[in-house]
């Protein structure tokens, strides 16, 4: 499946909530697997309290569906508990990939 658009999401864990955020992101994979238009999905740890999600989609409709999907809903429900600040969500254009 080719990918033309993506999302780069930056997350900062509240102090003491780093482990819980990491576990939340690992568990979110099960929700993403069910999304037919999510081509790739990566949950990453940048440093001790900064995390991220990078995902790609074949088209804008897939990206919009993901933003309205179960992972976004679950993260929104846990944001006040786990995050020091709102997620930074950056739409991106995929120029090349392997």
Secondary structure, DSSP 8 states (H G I E B T S, - for coil): ----EEEEEEEEB-TT-HHHHHHHHHHHHHHHHT-TTEEEEEEEE-SSSEEEEEEEESSHHHHHHHHTSHHHHHHHHHHHHHBSS--EEEEEE-----
